[in-house]
């Protein structure tokens, strides 16, 4: 087996485990799901599960970290002359495209995060911090002193969350990136409205 094929197979197995775990956590709750349940749903052995994750919590924690890394890269890839809110929209569109491509995973995540999920919090940067830090760099400001990066990041995530929730409520049938574009357009229209 070539290295490229082997790596693709490993990535596919990891994604299989992640999707199975999130669907089970959403349906049965985190405490009601065992590693054996996840392995069976993902059609892998218990031993294979532990090749990818040390414990079931790590499935969620790894997904959060991978998403933070994806956001960091997506924001860094935006044109430097782009306005901050446009850059945030562009970076979040990358996430929306991923959710669109993996609808079952996205729907599972929506169900999972409907209720509080208590997990250990290892040291890693939150999504808001990733976005605020990236915006601070683009603006040339200190995010601890200048509220704009946190404000713009917070608004961007609020738009994403509202859009994803509406999309999920509709059975994930619409085009999520397009819905996100419309939501940002609606935000700009409302921000420009006077006397309301």
Phi and psi in degrees as GROMACS dihedral restraints (atoms count N, CA, C in turn):
[ dihedral_restraints ]
;  ai    aj    ak    al  type     phi  dphi    fc
    3     4     5     6     1   -69.4    20    10
    4     5     6     7     1   158.3    20    10
    6     7     8     9     1   -59.3    20    10
    7     8     9    10     1   -42.8    20    10
    9    10    11    12     1   -61.2    20    10
   10    11    12    13     1   -43.8    20    10
   12    13    14    15     1   -66.6    20    10
   13    14    15    16     1   -40.5    20    10
   15    16    17    18     1   -62.1    20    10
   16    17    18    19     1   -42.8    20    10
   18    19    20    21     1   -66.2    20    10
   19    20    21    22     1   -40.2    20    10
   21    22    23    24     1   -64.0    20    10
   22    23    24    25     1   -39.7    20    10
   24    25    26    27     1   -64.6    20    10
   25    26    27    28     1   -41.1    20    10
   27    28    29    30     1   -64.3    20    10
   28    29    30    31     1   -42.1    20    10
   30    31    32    33     1   -64.1    20    10
   31    32    33    34     1   -41.5    20    10
   33    34    35    36     1   -62.7    20    10
   34    35    36    37     1   -41.9    20    10
   36    37    38    39     1   -65.2    20    10
   37    38    39    40     1   -42.8    20    10
   39    40    41    42     1   -61.4    20    10
   40    41    42    43     1   -43.4    20    10
   42    43    44    45     1   -64.8    20    10
   43    44    45    46     1   -38.4    20    10
   45    46    47    48     1   -59.7    20    10
   46    47    48    49     1   -46.9    20    10
   48    49    50    51     1   -63.8    20    10
   49    50    51    52     1   -44.7    20    10
   51    52    53    54     1   -60.8    20    10
   52    53    54    55     1   -48.0    20    10
   54    55    56    57     1   -64.2    20    10
   55    56    57    58     1   -41.2    20    10
   57    58    59    60     1   -64.6    20    10
   58    59    60    61     1   -43.3    20    10
   60    61    62    63     1   -63.8    20    10
   61    62    63    64     1   -46.5    20    10
   63    64    65    66     1   -64.9    20    10
   64    65    66    67     1   -40.8    20    10
   66    67    68    69     1   -61.7    20    10
   67    68    69    70     1   -42.2    20    10
   69    70    71    72     1   -68.3    20    10
   70    71    72    73     1   -43.5    20    10
   72    73    74    75     1   -58.8    20    10
   73    74    75    76     1   -41.0    20    10
   75    76    77    78     1   -66.8    20    10
   76    77    78    79     1   -38.6    20    10
   78    79    80    81     1   -82.8    20    10
   79    80    81    82     1   -41.2    20    10
   81    82    83    84     1  -108.0    20    10
   82    83    84    85     1    -9.5    20    10
   84    85    86    87     1    87.5    20    10
   85    86    87    88     1   157.5    20    10
   87    88    89    90     1   -64.8    20    10
   88    89    90    91     1   -46.9    20    10
   90    91    92    93     1   -69.1    20    10
   91    92    93    94     1   -24.4    20    10
   93    94    95    96     1   -85.8    20    10
   94    95    96    97     1     4.3    20    10
   96    97    98    99     1  -116.5    20    10
   97    98    99   100     1   131.2    20    10
   99   100   101   102     1  -106.1    20    10
  100   101   102   103     1   165.4    20    10
  102   103   104   105     1   -60.0    20    10
  103   104   105   106     1   -39.3    20    10
  105   106   107   108     1   -61.9    20    10
  106   107   108   109     1   -39.1    20    10
  108   109   110   111     1   -60.4    20    10
  109   110   111   112     1   -45.5    20    10
  111   112   113   114     1   -64.4    20    10
  112   113   114   115     1   -45.5    20    10
  114   115   116   117     1   -60.2    20    10
  115   116   117   118     1   -43.3    20    10
  117   118   119   120     1   -64.7    20    10
  118   119   120   121     1   -44.4    20    10
  120   121   122   123     1   -66.1    20    10
  121   122   123   124     1   -33.0    20    10
  123   124   125   126     1   -85.5    20    10
  124   125   126   127     1    -4.6    20    10
  126   127   128   129     1    61.7    20    10
  127   128   129   130     1    41.9    20    10
  129   130   131   132     1  -130.9    20    10
  130   131   132   133     1   167.4    20    10
  132   133   134   135     1   -81.7    20    10
  133   134   135   136     1   161.5    20    10
  135   136   137   138     1   -57.2    20    10
  136   137   138   139     1   -40.9    20    10
  138   139   140   141     1   -61.7    20    10
  139   140   141   142     1   -40.4    20    10
  141   142   143   144     1   -64.2    20    10
  142   143   144   145     1   -41.5    20    10
  144   145   146   147     1   -53.6    20    10
  145   146   147   148     1   -48.4    20    10
  147   148   149   150     1   -72.3    20    10
  148   149   150   151     1   -11.7    20    10
  150   151   152   153     1   -72.1    20    10
  151   152   153   154     1   -25.7    20    10
  153   154   155   156     1  -104.9    20    10
  154   155   156   157     1   -33.0    20    10
  156   157   158   159     1  -137.9    20    10
  157   158   159   160     1   137.8    20    10
  159   160   161   162     1   -75.6    20    10
  160   161   162   163     1   -28.2    20    10
  162   163   164   165     1  -158.1    20    10
  163   164   165   166     1   168.3    20    10
  165   166   167   168     1   -65.7    20    10
  166   167   168   169     1   -32.5    20    10
  168   169   170   171     1   -56.7    20    10
  169   170   171   172     1   -33.3    20    10
  171   172   173   174     1   -65.8    20    10
  172   173   174   175     1   -21.0    20    10
  174   175   176   177     1   -61.6    20    10
  175   176   177   178     1   -48.8    20    10
  177   178   179   180     1   -69.9    20    10
  178   179   180   181     1   -44.6    20    10
  180   181   182   183     1   -62.7    20    10
  181   182   183   184     1   -40.0    20    10
  183   184   185   186     1   -66.6    20    10
  184   185   186   187     1   -40.8    20    10
  186   187   188   189     1   -61.6    20    10
  187   188   189   190     1   -43.9    20    10
  189   190   191   192     1   -61.2    20    10
  190   191   192   193     1   -44.1    20    10
  192   193   194   195     1   -67.4    20    10
  193   194   195   196     1   -42.3    20    10
  195   196   197   198     1   -62.7    20    10
  196   197   198   199     1   -38.1    20    10
  198   199   200   201     1   -67.3    20    10
  199   200   201   202     1   -40.2    20    10
  201   202   203   204     1   -60.3    20    10
  202   203   204   205     1   -43.0    20    10
  204   205   206   207     1   -64.8    20    10
  205   206   207   208     1   -39.6    20    10
  207   208   209   210     1   -63.8    20    10
  208   209   210   211     1   -41.6    20    10
  210   211   212   213     1   -62.6    20    10
  211   212   213   214     1   -43.9    20    10
  213   214   215   216     1   -58.6    20    10
  214   215   216   217     1   -46.3    20    10
  216   217   218   219     1   -65.7    20    10
  217   218   219   220     1   -42.0    20    10
  219   220   221   222     1   -64.7    20    10
  220   221   222   223     1   -40.9    20    10
  222   223   224   225     1   -69.0    20    10
  223   224   225   226     1   -40.8    20    10
  225   226   227   228     1   -63.2    20    10
  226   227   228   229     1   -27.7    20    10
  228   229   230   231     1   -81.0    20    10
  229   230   231   232     1    -9.8    20    10
  231   232   233   234     1   -70.9    20    10
  232   233   234   235     1   148.4    20    10
  234   235   236   237     1   -57.9    20    10
  235   236   237   238     1   136.7    20    10
  237   238   239   240     1   -63.1    20    10
  238   239   240   241     1   -25.7    20    10
  240   241   242   243     1   -84.1    20    10
  241   242   243   244     1    -6.1    20    10
  243   244   245   246     1   -68.1    20    10
  244   245   246   247     1   142.3    20    10
  246   247   248   249     1   -63.7    20    10
  247   248   249   250     1   148.9    20    10
  249   250   251   252     1   -54.2    20    10
  250   251   252   253     1   -44.7    20    10
  252   253   254   255     1   -66.7    20    10
  253   254   255   256     1   -36.4    20    10
  255   256   257   258     1   -65.1    20    10
  256   257   258   259     1   -38.9    20    10
  258   259   260   261     1   -64.5    20    10
  259   260   261   262     1   -41.3    20    10
  261   262   263   264     1   -63.4    20    10
  262   263   264   265     1   -45.0    20    10
  264   265   266   267     1   -58.9    20    10
  265   266   267   268     1   -44.2    20    10
  267   268   269   270     1   -62.1    20    10
  268   269   270   271     1   -43.0    20    10
  270   271   272   273     1   -66.2    20    10
  271   272   273   274     1   -42.4    20    10
  273   274   275   276     1   -70.2    20    10
  274   275   276   277     1   -26.0    20    10
  276   277   278   279     1   -64.1    20    10
  277   278   279   280     1   -33.2    20    10
  279   280   281   282     1   -61.0    20    10
  280   281   282   283     1   -43.5    20    10
  282   283   284   285     1   -62.7    20    10
  283   284   285   286     1   -44.2    20    10
  285   286   287   288     1   -60.6    20    10
  286   287   288   289     1   -37.9    20    10
  288   289   290   291     1   -64.1    20    10
  289   290   291   292     1   -38.3    20    10
  291   292   293   294     1   -65.2    20    10
  292   293   294   295     1   -41.8    20    10
  294   295   296   297     1   -64.2    20    10
  295   296   297   298     1   -40.7    20    10
  297   298   299   300     1   -61.3    20    10
  298   299   300   301     1   -41.2    20    10
  300   301   302   303     1   -71.5    20    10
  301   302   303   304     1   -25.2    20    10
  303   304   305   306     1  -125.7    20    10
  304   305   306   307     1    67.1    20    10
  306   307   308   309     1   -58.2    20    10
  307   308   309   310     1   -43.4    20    10
  309   310   311   312     1   -62.8    20    10
  310   311   312   313     1   -39.8    20    10
  312   313   314   315     1   -62.8    20    10
  313   314   315   316     1   -46.1    20    10
  315   316   317   318     1   -61.8    20    10
  316   317   318   319     1   -43.5    20    10
  318   319   320   321     1   -65.2    20    10
  319   320   321   322     1   -38.9    20    10
  321   322   323   324     1   -62.5    20    10
  322   323   324   325     1   -41.5    20    10
  324   325   326   327     1   -64.1    20    10
  325   326   327   328     1   -41.1    20    10
  327   328   329   330     1   -60.6    20    10
  328   329   330   331     1   -44.8    20    10
  330   331   332   333     1   -66.1    20    10
  331   332   333   334     1   -39.8    20    10
  333   334   335   336     1   -62.6    20    10
  334   335   336   337     1   -43.4    20    10
  336   337   338   339     1   -90.2    20    10
  337   338   339   340     1    10.0    20    10
  339   340   341   342     1   -66.7    20    10
  340   341   342   343     1   -25.7    20    10
  342   343   344   345     1  -123.2    20    10
  343   344   345   346     1   157.1    20    10
  345   346   347   348     1   -59.3    20    10
  346   347   348   349     1   139.3    20    10
  348   349   350   351     1  -123.5    20    10
  349   350   351   352     1   109.5    20    10
  351   352   353   354     1   -86.4    20    10
  352   353   354   355     1   113.4    20    10
  354   355   356   357     1  -133.3    20    10
  355   356   357   358     1   154.8    20    10
  357   358   359   360     1   -62.9    20    10
  358   359   360   361     1   148.2    20    10
  360   361   362   363     1  -114.5    20    10
  361   362   363   364     1    88.3    20    10
  363   364   365   366     1   -67.2    20    10
  364   365   366   367     1   166.6    20    10
  366   367   368   369     1   -72.9    20    10
  367   368   369   370     1   104.3    20    10
  369   370   371   372     1  -152.5    20    10
  370   371   372   373     1   155.7    20    10
  372   373   374   375     1   -75.7    20    10
  373   374   375   376     1   136.2    20    10
  375   376   377   378     1   -72.0    20    10
  376   377   378   379     1   162.7    20    10
  378   379   380   381     1   -61.5    20    10
  379   380   381   382     1   -41.6    20    10
  381   382   383   384     1   -59.4    20    10
  382   383   384   385     1   -43.5    20    10
  384   385   386   387     1   -65.0    20    10
  385   386   387   388     1   -40.7    20    10
  387   388   389   390     1   -57.6    20    10
  388   389   390   391     1   -49.0    20    10
  390   391   392   393     1   -67.9    20    10
  391   392   393   394     1   -43.7    20    10
  393   394   395   396     1   -63.4    20    10
  394   395   396   397     1   -41.3    20    10
  396   397   398   399     1   -63.4    20    10
  397   398   399   400     1   -43.1    20    10
  399   400   401   402     1   -63.2    20    10
  400   401   402   403     1   -41.2    20    10
  402   403   404   405     1   -67.8    20    10
  403   404   405   406     1   -38.6    20    10
  405   406   407   408     1   -59.9    20    10
  406   407   408   409     1   -41.3    20    10
  408   409   410   411     1   -62.7    20    10
  409   410   411   412     1   -41.4    20    10
  411   412   413   414     1   -66.0    20    10
  412   413   414   415     1   -37.5    20    10
  414   415   416   417     1   -85.7    20    10
  415   416   417   418     1   -14.0    20    10
  417   418   419   420     1    69.6    20    10
  418   419   420   421     1    38.5    20    10
  420   421   422   423     1  -127.2    20    10
  421   422   423   424     1   165.2    20    10
  423   424   425   426     1   -91.4    20    10
  424   425   426   427     1   117.0    20    10
  426   427   428   429     1   -66.7    20    10
  427   428   429   430     1   -16.8    20    10
  429   430   431   432     1   -75.8    20    10
  430   431   432   433     1   -24.3    20    10
  432   433   434   435     1  -107.0    20    10
  433   434   435   436     1   -28.7    20    10
  435   436   437   438     1  -108.6    20    10
  436   437   438   439     1   119.7    20    10
  438   439   440   441     1   -75.9    20    10
  439   440   441   442     1   -11.7    20    10
  441   442   443   444     1   -58.4    20    10
  442   443   444   445     1   -46.3    20    10
  444   445   446   447     1   -58.5    20    10
  445   446   447   448     1   -43.5    20    10
  447   448   449   450     1   -67.5    20    10
  448   449   450   451     1   -38.9    20    10
  450   451   452   453     1   -63.1    20    10
  451   452   453   454     1   -49.7    20    10
  453   454   455   456     1   -65.4    20    10
  454   455   456   457     1   -41.6    20    10
  456   457   458   459     1   -62.1    20    10
  457   458   459   460     1   -43.8    20    10
  459   460   461   462     1   -62.4    20    10
  460   461   462   463     1   -42.5    20    10
  462   463   464   465     1   -63.6    20    10
  463   464   465   466     1   -44.1    20    10
  465   466   467   468     1   -59.0    20    10
  466   467   468   469     1   -45.7    20    10
  468   469   470   471     1   -67.5    20    10
  469   470   471   472     1   -33.9    20    10
  471   472   473   474     1   -63.4    20    10
  472   473   474   475     1   -40.8    20    10
  474   475   476   477     1   -64.4    20    10
  475   476   477   478     1   -44.9    20    10
  477   478   479   480     1   -60.6    20    10
  478   479   480   481     1   -48.4    20    10
  480   481   482   483     1   -61.2    20    10
  481   482   483   484     1   -46.7    20    10
  483   484   485   486     1   -61.0    20    10
  484   485   486   487     1   -40.3    20    10
  486   487   488   489     1   -68.7    20    10
  487   488   489   490     1   -45.2    20    10
  489   490   491   492     1   -65.0    20    10
  490   491   492   493     1   -39.2    20    10
  492   493   494   495     1   -64.5    20    10
  493   494   495   496     1   -43.1    20    10
  495   496   497   498     1   -63.7    20    10
  496   497   498   499     1   -43.5    20    10
  498   499   500   501     1   -60.9    20    10
  499   500   501   502     1   -44.5    20    10
  501   502   503   504     1   -65.5    20    10
  502   503   504   505     1   -38.3    20    10
  504   505   506   507     1   -63.9    20    10
  505   506   507   508     1   -25.7    20    10
  507   508   509   510     1   -93.5    20    10
  508   509   510   511     1    16.7    20    10
  510   511   512   513     1    75.2    20    10
  511   512   513   514     1    20.6    20    10
  513   514   515   516     1    56.9    20    10
  514   515   516   517     1    38.3    20    10
  516   517   518   519     1   -88.1    20    10
  517   518   519   520     1   -27.4    20    10
  519   520   521   522     1   -80.0    20    10
  520   521   522   523     1   177.8    20    10
  522   523   524   525     1   -89.2    20    10
  523   524   525   526     1   103.1    20    10
  525   526   527   528     1   -60.3    20    10
  526   527   528   529     1   -47.5    20    10
  528   529   530   531     1   -57.3    20    10
  529   530   531   532     1   -38.9    20    10
  531   532   533   534     1   -67.2    20    10
  532   533   534   535     1   -41.2    20    10
  534   535   536   537     1   -62.4    20    10
  535   536   537   538     1   -37.8    20    10
  537   538   539   540     1   -66.3    20    10
  538   539   540   541     1   -41.5    20    10
  540   541   542   543     1   -58.5    20    10
  541   542   543   544     1   -43.3    20    10
  543   544   545   546     1   -65.9    20    10
  544   545   546   547     1   -39.2    20    10
  546   547   548   549     1   -63.8    20    10
  547   548   549   550     1   -40.9    20    10
  549   550   551   552     1   -66.6    20    10
  550   551   552   553     1   -37.3    20    10
  552   553   554   555     1   -63.8    20    10
  553   554   555   556     1   -41.0    20    10
  555   556   557   558     1   -63.0    20    10
  556   557   558   559     1   -40.8    20    10
  558   559   560   561     1   -60.2    20    10
  559   560   561   562     1   -47.1    20    10
  561   562   563   564     1   -63.5    20    10
  562   563   564   565     1   -39.0    20    10
  564   565   566   567     1   -64.0    20    10
  565   566   567   568     1   -44.2    20    10
  567   568   569   570     1   -67.1    20    10
  568   569   570   571     1   -37.4    20    10
  570   571   572   573     1   -65.4    20    10
  571   572   573   574     1   -29.2    20    10
  573   574   575   576     1   -87.8    20    10
  574   575   576   577     1    -9.2    20    10
  576   577   578   579     1   -70.8    20    10
  577   578   579   580     1   144.3    20    10
  579   580   581   582     1  -115.0    20    10
  580   581   582   583     1   150.8    20    10
  582   583   584   585     1    68.9    20    10
  583   584   585   586     1    18.3    20    10
